[in-house]
Amino acid sequence: MHRAVVEYLSVVSTHDELPKDIESLHRLLIDARQSIAQRDELLRLAEARILYSTLEIENLKMQLARLRRMQFGRSSEKLSEAIEQIEFKLEELEELETSVSAGESAAVPAPRPPRPARKPFPAAFPRQIITHDVGCTCPDCGRSMRRVGEDVAEMLEWIPGRLKVLRHVRAKYSCSSCQSLVQAPAPSRPIPRSFAGPGFIAHVLTSKFADHIPLYRQSGIYAREGLDVERSTLADIAGGAYRLIEPLLAALGKSVLAPGKLHADDTPLPVLSPGRGRTKTGRLWTYVRDDRPSGSTDPPAVLFRYSPDRKGERPREHLRHFRGALQADAYGGFRELYRADRAAGLILEIACWAHARRGVYEVWIAQKSPIAQAILERIKVLYAIEDQVRGRPALQRHCARQAHSVAKLEELRRYMETALSSLSKKCALAKAIRYCLVRWPALTRYTSDGSLEIDNSAAERALRTVALGRHNFLFAGSDAGGERAAGMYSLIGTCLLNRIDPEAYLRYVFERIADHPVNRIAELLPWNVAPHLVDPIAVAA
């Protein structure tokens, strides 16, 4: 405190002459102490605010992580709003922390956690050079100056997408000799008698099924650009586009459902029920082929199928010609597929350790059971082994699992059986353990084949886009709308798995598909189109 007063007096003395009488000096000292006390109080309040914001941010991040882990569980439909509200609050607190820190840093530098370094803007972004020049004449002496260097600073700007009209002018020619009239043929349109060009169709579909913007919101966005287009018109465009890609979806389905290994899952989709004034619950089934974790270079793909209910006959119909390994949850509708006397051939059941772990994890969260914790730690070891062999050839994965995972699994099984004998038959942990033991052959089958996976995460990841779209769209308009959604999610999901920009891909397809031979439709599958895209944008798989 005394040093601060001395510093204050020294600053004053450099500007004004200090008073000579003791009374004036005494008043000056009192004013200095009051000023310093006020500054210290402001600093204390600012530090308290920053500390509170930091603790609150960490708390919200923990809540957000927990909700995201639960998002695809049994109550996932109720969690989207809670996650959204936490993200909004987290943004506000981070902005508050930034503004408080910036406002106080000039007065007192406080220790702050390191922020991530800003990455340079991608080189592919177009750049407009704006030169700020003062001229070659010295403003002080009027003589000529020479340039010695420059400073460059980049600022990111957003330029809204622009609509444009393509005017196709077809000149007419008349022959004076034979009176013939000659004119170039009209260019084909992706959708007959529609004004929508390939890029516009691609943008509408990508906005709805990849960016989750319903058609009525898109209509409002286009209105701000000066285009008056009704939602019903956009719906007609989406319906016409779906009819175009039906042969392409058939080719995609043939590729996904070829013999081999398949991941399967399903999710609810509310569908408007005509005449009842309410919605019914349809289902979207996802079937994923992705062998990249076992070192395969075959392109991954996802196929969605819609059904108006969740009857077991639905997946049996979808997979009536499939033969191979099917990794899915314990839904009873799949059970018929695993029968040895199935006419289409045997489907081998591969259970999911993520589902098996989930029940034990919920018990540990609620009760902090040491038995549940011990089981989770043993399952964690199994996943650590998988992390080490992910991406390696199937033979190497098989050898590593036989050398390490088999023994760990046997140890886990013995522990579960011992723990089960000491638990009440009706408790939640006993139920979770029985879930594992009943399915033990299917849960351990992945160790016998290096191409198989420990869990069904590939299918659950494919459903994330559907979950986001469901939150925005509320419901599908009809069963036909559910089928169209399944088709578009199939193409867009396959693009994302292959790191292809969905809009660029769809634009390429709609430029060509109307005139493309049906017997060569496989040439327009995403992985075959990728090399032809001018500027494909890498997106997260």
SEKE-898176 format. One record per residue (C-alpha): x, y, z; residue in three letters. Coordinates in steps of 0.001 Angstrom, whole numbers, padded with zeros to 6 digits, always signed. Each point is the difference from the previous one (the first is absolute). Layout:
N
XYZALA;...
This chain:
541
+000000+000000+000000MET;+002760+002468+000954HIS;+001875-000741-003228ARG;-003147+000675-002007ALA;-000443+003353+001760VAL;+003597+000943-000747VAL;-000492-000930-003655GLU;-003160+002094-000108TYR;+001741+003000+001536LEU;+002948-000365-002363SER;-002353+000074-002978VAL;-001732+003084+001344VAL;+003300+001720+000632SER;+001038-000396-003614THR;-003017+001985-001172HIS;-000729+002482+002766ASP;+002027+001546+002769GLU;-000819-001609+003350LEU;-001575+002361+002528PRO;+002293+001337+002699LYS;-002326-000012+002998ASP;-000569-003152+002068ILE;-003816+000236-000094GLU;-000105-000084-003810SER;+002432-002903-000084LEU;-002152-001818+002542HIS;-003113+000451-002179ARG;+001945-001145-003042LEU;+001089-003146+001833LEU;-003583-000773+001107ILE;-001230+000380-003593ASP;+002735-002324-001228ALA;-000910-002650+002564ARG;-003692+000218-000933GLN;+000805-000321-003681SER;+002180-003051+000619ILE;-002663-001592+002216ALA;-002609+000457-002705GLN;+002317-001536-002570ARG;+000717-002977+002285ASP;-003739-000570+000496GLU;-000609+000065-003742LEU;+002830-002486-000494LEU;-001428-002307+002664ARG;-003449+000058-001620LEU;+001453-000610-003456ALA;+002076-002951+001207GLU;-003056-001457+001753ALA;-002062+000301-003171ARG;+002689-001687-002082ILE;+000393-002801+002564LEU;-003765-000561+000126TYR;-000260-000056-003798SER;+002899-002460-000284THR;-001524-002377+002537LEU;-003422+000287-001599GLU;+001465-000694-003453ILE;+001719-003162+001253GLU;-003226-001127+001692ASN;-002024+000578-003176LEU;+002563-001855-002106LYS;-000311-003006+002315MET;-003808+000106-000276GLN;+000219+000347-003773LEU;+002339-002979-000299ALA;-002336-002112+002141ARG;-003065+000945-002060LEU;+001814-000709-003264ARG;+000900-003475+001263ARG;-003700-000570+000698MET;-001246+001571-003230GLN;-000419-003273-001920PHE;-001366-001999+002920GLY;-003607-000728+000863ARG;-000861+003627+000868SER;+001973+001665-002779SER;-003060+001814-001411GLU;-000366+001981+003251LYS;+003620+001116+000240LEU;+000486+002155-003098SER;-001617+003065+001566GLU;+002008-000363+003228ALA;+003250-000307-001967ILE;-000897+003046-002090GLU;-000762+002122+003094GLN;+003288-000988+001652ILE;+001925+000860-003175GLU;-001671+003416-000116PHE;+000833+000677+003655LYS;+003553-001220-000539LEU;+000424+002431-002905GLU;-001282+002892+002130GLU;+002352-000802+002881LEU;+003003-000342-002313GLU;-000865+003340-001605GLU;-000388+001560+003466LEU;+003342-001415+001094GLU;+001651+001435-003100THR;-001560+003452+000427SER;+000795+000213+003727VAL;+003572-001130-000554SER;+000454+002472-002848ALA;-001447+002875+002017GLY;+002166-000601+003050GLU;+003225-001091-001677SER;+000985+003602-000675ALA;-000086+000759+003717ALA;+001308-003247+001469VAL;+001352-002950-002011PRO;-001542-003163+001495ALA;+001058-003566-000775PRO;-002304-001564-002592ARG;-000178-003517-001372PRO;+001689-000271-003405PRO;-002371+000326-002935ARG;+000481-002116-003113PRO;+002109+001650-002675ALA;-001957+001198-003023ARG;+000647-002124-003047LYS;+000806+001706-003299PRO;-002854+000368-002460PHE;-000068-002753-002661PRO;+002001+000844-003109ALA;-002977-001024-002158ALA;-002069+002927+001258PHE;-000196+002805-002587PRO;+001862+003134+001044ARG;-000664+003600-000912GLN;+003031+002259+000418ILE;-000768+003460+001340ILE;+003034+002292-000118THR;+000329+002922+002394HIS;+002656+002330-001415ASP;+001194+003402+001151VAL;+001673+000880-003302GLY;+003663+000498-000834CYS;+000375+003564+001272THR;+001161+000705+003548CYS;-002702+001949+001851PRO;+002690+001821+002078ASP;+002560+001135-002554CYS;-001736-000658-003328GLY;+002799-002176-001403ARG;-000414-003347-001742SER;-000070-003129+002232MET;+001044-003581-000769ARG;-001990-003056+001049ARG;+001750-002030+002708VAL;-002620-002662+000809GLY;-003594-000600+000932GLU;-002226-001322+002773ASP;-002715-002518-000879VAL;-003045-000798+002139ALA;-002808-002338-001033GLU;-003652+000451+000972MET;-002656-002632-000640LEU;-003144+001260-001714GLU;-003287-001688-000886TRP;-001517+000587-003435ILE;-003545-001394-000201PRO;-000685-002544-002734GLY;-001465+001593-003081ARG;-002720-001328-002242LEU;+000369+000475-003728LYS;-002207-000630-003003VAL;+001330-001960-002984LEU;-001612+001267-003198ARG;+000164-002709-002667HIS;-000326+001834-003319VAL;-000550-002238-003033ARG;+000428+001905-003232ALA;-002254-000924-002914LYS;+001301-000143-003578TYR;-001990-000094-003169SER;+001311-001296-003322CYS;-000970+002281-002860SER;+000406-002821-002511SER;-002060-002806+001529CYS;-001888+002033+002617GLN;+001252-002297+002769SER;-000027+001257+003599LEU;+003026-001114+002051VAL;+000453+000406+003750GLN;+002207-001574+002654ALA;-001823-002604+002146PRO;-001196+001143+003418ALA;+002360-001044+002818PRO;-001383-002716+002247SER;-001209+000948+003463ARG;+000598-002189+003054PRO;-003723+000224+000845ILE;-002305+000409-003017PRO;-001802+003379-000196ARG;+001742+001177+003194SER;+001948+003254+000257PHE;+002490-001594+002442ALA;+003532-000517-001269GLY;+002354-002724+001302PRO;+001751+002307+002452GLY;-003287+001343+001392PHE;-001390-003524+000486ILE;+003214-001079+001721ALA;-000097+003027+002289HIS;-003628-000592+001034VAL;+000612-003666+000803LEU;+003296+000590+001800THR;-001526+002803+002067SER;-002826-002275+001117LYS;+001689-003357+000526PHE;+003586+001002+000863ALA;-000470+003434+001605ASP;-003441-000823+001464HIS;-001789+003110-001335ILE;-003691-000770-000669PRO;-001484+001142-003304LEU;-002130+002739+001545TYR;+003127+001566+001511ARG;+001795-000289-003329GLN;-002931+001839-001600SER;+000579+002874+002435GLY;+003742+000012-000707ILE;-000591+000223-003755TYR;-002504+002805+000592ALA;+002787+002053+001591ARG;+001981-000538-003214GLU;-002925+001338-002022GLY;-001338-003365-001236LEU;-003655-000686+000740ASP;-000285-003796+000037VAL;-002633-001827+002021GLU;+000725-002926+002267ARG;-002293-002180-002130SER;+002133+000800-003051THR;+003140-001055+001857LEU;-001803-003193+001043ALA;-000829-000724-003656ASP;+003674+000472-000889ILE;+001085-002387+002785ALA;-002555-002589-001152GLY;+001089+000249-003638GLY;+003647-000333+001020ALA;-000767-003150+001999TYR;-001610-001642-003034ARG;+003195+000722-001934LEU;+002299-001680+002515ILE;-002074-003152+000616GLU;+002185-002092-002379PRO;+003088+001400+001739LEU;-001387-001036+003397LEU;-000580-003510-001326ALA;+003658-000186-001053ALA;+001085+001299+003419LEU;-002146-002608+001746GLY;+001517-002768-002090LYS;+003481+001111+001083SER;-000841+000335+003697VAL;-001898-003299+000291LEU;+002588-002107-001811ALA;+001223-003031+001998PRO;+002471+000831+002740GLY;-000345+002006+003209LYS;-002772+002478+000786LEU;-000905+002352+002866HIS;-003708+000553+000685ALA;-002092+002249+002234ASP;-003270+001931-000041ASP;-001499+003207+001352THR;-003550+001375+000294PRO;-001349+002509-002519LEU;-003293+001797+000783PRO;-002259-000079-003069VAL;-003210+001977-000510LEU;-003003-002314-000034SER;-002639+001376-002427PRO;-003507+000336+001414GLY;+001069-000548+003607ARG;+001408+003451+000746GLY;+003091-001451+001649ARG;+003196-001840-000822THR;+000875-003662+000019LYS;+003456-001459+000599THR;+001762-001327-003063GLY;+003529-001374-000040ARG;+003165+000726-001910LEU;+002294-003027-000259TRP;+003672+000519-000760THR;+002368-002568-001507TYR;+003676+000966-000113VAL;+002882-001643-001830ARG;+003328+001343+001255ASP;+003068-002259-000005ASP;+002591+002765+000392ARG;+000796-000955+003623PRO;+001279-003377-001272SER;+002272+001627-002596GLY;-002340-000359-002978SER;+000108+002561-002822THR;-003581-000725-001094ASP;-002098+003183+000165PRO;-002400+000180+002967PRO;-003711+000477-000606ALA;-003260+000314+001935VAL;-003512-000982-001036LEU;-003166+001229+001726PHE;-003366-001694-000259ARG;-003342+001351+001228TYR;-002854-002028+001472SER;-003290+001132+001586PRO;+000593-002215+003077ASP;+002656-002032+001815ARG;-001226-003491-000734LYS;+002649-002677-000316GLY;-001053-000675-003559GLU;+001477+003354-001061ARG;+003699-000843+000493PRO;-000685-003520-001263ARG;-001323+001527-003222GLU;+002939+002421-000291HIS;+002565-002774+000545LEU;-001763-002859-001768ARG;+002940-000491-002403HIS;+002833+000925+002366PHE;+002467-002592+001232ARG;+002855+000629+002383GLY;+000576+001592+003419ALA;-002567+002425+001406LEU;+000975+002254+002893GLN;-003022+001450+001788ALA;-001646+000454+003394ASP;-002185-002576+001715ALA;-003248+001011-001754TYR;-002195-003084-000277GLY;-000860+000719-003623GLY;+003515-001042-001017PHE;-000269-003377+001723ARG;-001724-001700-002918GLU;+002924+000981-002240LEU;+002420-002128+002023TYR;-001864-003296-000453ARG;+002169-002664-001590ALA;-002822-001212-002248ASP;-000592+003449-001524ARG;-000717-000430-003706ALA;+002336+002763-001181ALA;+002923-001364+001965GLY;+001551+000519+003398LEU;+000439+003439+001560ILE;+002525-000060+002832LEU;-000944+002041+003072GLU;+002648+002431+001300ILE;-001100+001735+003193ALA;+001026+003512+001032CYS;+002195+000666+003022TRP;-001096+003646+000066ALA;-003579-001123+000728HIS;+001210-002552+002539ALA;+002108+002614+001784ARG;-002797+002598+000079ARG;-002125-001807+002586GLY;+002978-000447+002345VAL;+001036+003626-000475TYR;-003464+001272+000943GLU;+000164-001974+003252VAL;+003436+001404+000789TRP;-001180+003578-000628ILE;-003051-000434+002228ALA;+001454-002117+002808GLN;+003807+000160-000279LYS;+000017-003772+000335SER;+003541-001427+000356PRO;-001077-003112-001918ILE;-001221+002148-002905ALA;+003254+001971+000111GLN;+002068-003175-000143ALA;-001971-001249-003017ILE;+000416+003352-001765LEU;+003757-000056+000586GLU;+000245-003466-001550ARG;-002046+001076-003021ILE;+002275+003033-000322LYS;+002965-002359-000386VAL;-001775-001737-002897LEU;-000510+003334-001751TYR;+003641+000949+000602ALA;+001027-003118-001930ILE;-002309+001024-002850GLU;+001536+003486-000096ASP;+003402-001542-000620GLN;-001128-002139-002955VAL;-002489+002370-001662ARG;+000857+000420-003670GLY;+002274-003019-000167ARG;-000607-002997-002301PRO;-002549-002553+001169ALA;+002615-002694+000610LEU;+002011+002233+002355GLN;-003173+000959+001876ARG;-000953-003649+000372HIS;+003426-000939+001384CYS;+000003+002900+002478ALA;-003484-000891+001245ARG;+000898-003650+000420GLN;+003141+000959+001911ALA;-001574+002613+002296HIS;-003790+000406-000239SER;-001003-003658+000411VAL;+001640-000288+003433ALA;-001434+003341+001138LYS;-003477-001040-001106LEU;+000215-003281+001902GLU;+001112+001899+003115GLU;-002932+002401-000424LEU;-002492-002866-000398ARG;+001189-001707+003206ARG;-000205+003293+001894TYR;-003556+000621-001232MET;-001152-003492+000962GLU;+001493+000368+003486THR;-001512+003469+000452ALA;-003409-001161-001220LEU;-000206-002637+002736SER;+000338+002716+002671SER;-002598+002397-001441LEU;-003748+000144+000301SER;-001619-001436-003118LYS;-002204+003074-000381LYS;+002672+002698+000269CYS;+001039+002028-003043ALA;+003603-001205+000067LEU;-001053-003653-000020ALA;-002185+000729-003007LYS;+002921+001675-001811ALA;+002297-002942+000770ILE;-002562-002540-001203ARG;-000337+001998-003229TYR;+003720-000630-000608CYS;+000117-003647+001065LEU;-003043-001026-002055VAL;+001620+001490-003117ARG;+003546-001060+000831TRP;+000642-002065-003180PRO;-001138+002923-002195ALA;+001949+002522+002108LEU;+003253-001950-000306THR;-000345-001048-003640ARG;+001958+003050-001188TYR;+003206-001619+001304THR;-000296-002837-002545SER;+000044+002262-003083ASP;+002234+003033-000435GLY;-002475+001680-002345SER;-002667+000238+002719LEU;-000374+002866+002487GLU;-000386+000114+003755ILE;-003122+002166-000178ASP;-002636+001482-002269ASN;+001226+003607+000126SER;+000054+000261-003809ALA;-003791-000307-000144ALA;-000560+002348+002946GLU;+002155+002674-001637ARG;-002056-000295-003180ALA;-003163+000832+001967LEU;+001294+003336+001305ARG;-001121+001858-003117THR;-003488-001451+000390VAL;-000163+001061+003651ALA;+000893+003599-000884LEU;-002465+000091-002879GLY;-002766-001457+002171ARG;+000530+002783+002533HIS;-000466+002668-002711ASN;-002700-001553-002172PHE;-002259-001253+002848LEU;-001522-002655-002311PHE;-000119-001339-003547ALA;-003086+000867-002004GLY;-000852-003552-001077SER;+001397-003478-000489ASP;+001150+001125-003451ALA;+001845+002887+001678GLY;+001684-002501+002308GLY;+001171-002012-003004GLU;+001365+003131-001693ARG;+001825+000945+003199ALA;+001533-003496+000186ALA;+001254+000308-003584GLY;+001565+003417+000483MET;+001588-000980+003329TYR;+001525-002995-001812SER;+001762+002120-002638LEU;+001021+002799+002357ILE;+001159-002421+002704GLY;+002109-001893-002533THR;+001539+003290-001160CYS;+000956+000860+003579LEU;+001541-003429+000571LEU;+002143+000519-003118ASN;+000867+003633+000918ARG;-001851+001443-002996ILE;-001888+003287+000026ASP;-003660-001117-000402PRO;-001060+003123-001893GLU;+002837-000258-002529ALA;-000815-003680-000499TYR;-003730+000549-000484LEU;+000649+002854-002428ARG;+002202-002313-002077TYR;-002658-002737+000058VAL;-002935+002234-000967PHE;+001996+001472-002864GLU;+000275-003472-001546ARG;-002490-002511+001368ILE;-002917+000905-002298ALA;+002035-001060-003052ASP;+002150-002682+001663HIS;-000470-003622-001124PRO;-001798-001999+002689VAL;+002246-003024-000534ASN;+002999+002168+001000ARG;-001638+001734+002959ILE;+002685-001319+002388ALA;+002389+002500-001600GLU;-001875+002710+001941LEU;+000525-001532+003451LEU;+001853+002404+002324PRO;+003388-001756+000004TRP;-000007-000186-003795ASN;-000912+003678-000356VAL;+002543+001312+002532ALA;+002972+000133-002443PRO;-002059+002122-002416HIS;-001001+002725+002451LEU;+001876+003223-000723VAL;+000495+001136+003567ASP;-001208-002705+002393PRO;-000186+001283+003547ILE;+001254-002383+002693ALA;-002658-000433+002681VAL;+000036-001886+003275ALA;-000887-003663-000414ALA;
